[in-house]
Amino acid sequence: RAQDATHGLAIPQYNINLSLEPGETETIEFDADVPGVFPFYCSEFCSALHLEMLGYFLVKPQS
């Protein structure tokens, strides 16, 4: 939930890009069916720390 400013969530490899206004929530569902490490980041300029709003998620192969 974005509290302070408009934030975005982008996961390019899954064609996900959304924008959230303060107080707004959103649920997204997708099939993470390709193993790998995928970046995600904030896609709306939100503050001086905007460029630090990123991360990675790991999709492990099915065993």
Secondary structure, DSSP 4 states (H G I P E B T S, - for coil): ---SS-EEEEEGGGTEEEEE-TT----------S-EEEEEE--S--STTGGG-EEEEEEPPP-
